[in-house]
């Protein structure tokens, strides 16, 4: 698999205080599905997979920076700077019941949880 960054998506996107929460079953309050996320400037659909890229998230000590739940759709998280997540068992990226994911070239400097 060769990954190509979508240059149509500009950035970086500073989402400080606004973590990304994707629940593809739609069961989490305040979360979006991949269909909704792809409408955001930081998400695109490239090579049959969703791509979250060029995001900066300061978790402000309160939560995970990116949460993805109940997803069987291929996705990649790339070129992101995630830091200052907070609380017990939180981190830059929290995955729950997901398949077909890939991380490429991101920077995480927080609690040691991914």
QUIWO-V227949 format. One record per pair of residues at least 6 apart in sequence whose C-alpha atoms are under 8 Angstrom apart, sorted by the first residue. I is the first residue (numbers start at 1). GAP is how many residues later the second one is. Records with the same first field share a line. If there is no record, write none. Layout:
BEGIN
I: GAP  GAP
END
This chain:
BEGIN
4: 42
6: 38  40
9: 32  33  34  35
10: 31  32  44
11: 31  43  44
12: 42  43  44
13: 29  41  42  43
14: 41  42  43
15: 40  41  42  43
16: 40  41  42  43  44
17: 40  41  42  43
18: 39  41  47
19: 38  40  44  45  46  47  48
20: 11  45  46  47
21: 9  10  11  45  46  47
22: 9  10  11  12  15  45  46  47
23: 8  9  10  11  45  46  47  48
24: 8  9  10  45  46  47
25: 8  44  45  46
26: 6  7
34: 16
37: 6
38: 6  7  12
42: 10  11  12  13
43: 7  8  9  10
44: 6  7  8
45: 6
48: 26
49: 24  25  26  27
50: 23  24  25  26
51: 24  25  26  27
52: 23  24  25  26
53: 24  25  26  27
54: 24  25  26  27
55: 24  25  26  27
56: 24  25  26
57: 8  24  25  26
58: 7  24  25  26  27
59: 6  23  24  25  26  27  33
60: 24  25  26
61: 23  24  25  26
62: 23  24  25
63: 22  23  24  27  28
64: 21  22  26  27  28  29  30
65: 17  18  20  26  27  28  29
66: 26  27  28
67: 26  27  28  29
68: 25  26  27  28  30
69: 26  27  28  29
70: 26  27  28
71: 26  27  28
72: 26  27  28
73: 26  27
74: 25  26  27
75: 25  26  27
76: 25  26  27  28
77: 25  26  27  29
78: 25  26  27  28
79: 25  26  27  28
80: 25  26  27  28
81: 25  26  27
82: 10  25  26  27  28
83: 9  25  26  27
84: 25  26  27
85: 6  7  25  26
86: 25
89: 24
90: 21  23  24
91: 19  20  21  22  23
92: 16  18  21  22
93: 20  21
94: 20
END
